[in-house]
Amino acid sequence: MAEINKEMTILEVVQQWPEAASIFMQHGMGCLGCAIAQFENIEQGASAHGIDVDSLIEDLNKVASV
């Protein structure tokens, strides 16, 4: 089973699981096309946007496990 963790980059997750893009958007992270998404990990991005990283990771892993 695939597991997404908060140390992975946003771009890495979206490349491996394209459907994860909608989860990022639902959580208020609409910056997937941003250059920083290549380097910033999920925890950094969530923190910058005031998003609960644990909730985001839980939802991302639901998509990754399908």
Beta strands, then each sheet from edge to edge (+ up, - down):
end
